[in-house]
Amino acid sequence: MLKIYHLAAKAGVGYDSYDSFVVIADNETEARALCAEVAADEGEHTWQRPMHSSCAYIGEATADSEAGKVLLEHIVVASFTAG
């Protein structure tokens, strides 16, 4: 069963940056990779490293969900600060 994760940057990320995501993934590693692939000015490292972002399991995805086929289909919500 696929899982739903909430990822949030631990520090202010500034303009033209994501500060949080809700994603569907098999595990935390995949969740972090999905966010890193669409990172903006905050940089991939924000989502890849636990010292820069939290990753909390928040529930199970529906049975018809699939992880990793098309990246943007698995990002449920993203918070972006435009500059």
C-alpha positions as CSV (number, residue, x, y, z in Angstrom):
1,M,0.0,0.0,0.0
2,L,1.3,3.4,-0.9
3,K,1.8,6.1,1.7
4,I,1.1,9.8,1.9
5,Y,3.9,12.0,3.3
6,H,4.1,15.7,4.3
7,L,7.5,17.3,3.7
8,A,8.3,20.7,5.0
9,A,11.5,22.8,4.9
10,K,12.9,23.4,8.4
11,A,14.2,27.0,7.6
12,G,12.8,29.8,5.6
13,V,13.4,29.2,1.9
14,G,13.0,32.6,0.5
15,Y,11.4,33.6,-2.9
16,D,10.9,31.3,-5.9
17,S,11.1,28.3,-3.6
18,Y,8.9,25.5,-2.3
19,D,8.4,25.3,1.4
20,S,6.3,22.1,1.7
21,F,4.7,19.2,-0.2
22,V,2.2,16.4,0.3
23,V,3.2,13.4,-1.9
24,I,2.2,9.8,-2.5
25,A,5.2,7.4,-2.4
26,D,6.3,3.9,-1.4
27,N,8.6,5.2,1.3
28,E,10.3,8.3,2.7
29,T,13.3,8.0,0.4
30,E,11.0,8.1,-2.7
31,A,9.0,10.9,-1.2
32,R,12.1,13.0,-0.7
33,A,13.3,12.2,-4.3
34,L,9.9,13.3,-5.8
35,C,10.3,16.7,-4.1
36,A,14.0,17.0,-5.0
37,E,13.1,16.5,-8.7
38,V,10.9,19.6,-8.7
39,A,12.9,21.8,-6.4
40,A,13.3,25.4,-7.3
41,D,15.7,28.0,-5.8
42,E,15.7,26.2,-2.4
43,G,17.7,23.4,-4.0
44,E,17.4,19.7,-4.2
45,H,19.4,19.3,-0.9
46,T,16.5,20.8,1.0
47,W,14.3,17.8,0.3
48,Q,17.0,15.1,0.2
49,R,18.5,15.8,3.7
50,P,16.6,15.3,6.9
51,M,18.6,18.2,8.5
52,H,16.9,20.6,6.1
53,S,13.4,19.2,5.9
54,S,10.9,17.0,7.9
55,C,9.1,14.1,6.3
56,A,6.0,12.9,8.2
57,Y,3.9,9.9,7.3
58,I,0.3,11.1,7.3
59,G,-1.7,8.1,5.9
60,E,-2.3,5.5,3.3
61,A,-3.1,6.3,-0.3
62,T,-6.1,4.7,-2.1
63,A,-5.7,1.3,-3.7
64,D,-5.7,2.8,-7.2
65,S,-2.8,5.2,-6.6
66,E,0.6,4.5,-8.2
67,A,4.0,5.8,-7.1
68,G,6.6,7.2,-9.5
69,K,4.9,6.8,-12.9
70,V,4.4,10.5,-13.6
71,L,6.0,12.8,-11.1
72,L,3.4,15.6,-10.9
73,E,0.5,13.1,-10.5
74,H,2.0,12.1,-7.1
75,I,2.4,15.6,-5.7
76,V,-0.9,16.2,-4.0
77,V,-0.1,19.7,-2.7
78,A,2.9,22.0,-3.0
79,S,3.4,25.4,-1.3
80,F,5.5,27.8,-3.4
81,T,6.7,31.3,-2.5
82,A,6.9,33.4,-5.7
83,G,9.3,36.3,-5.8
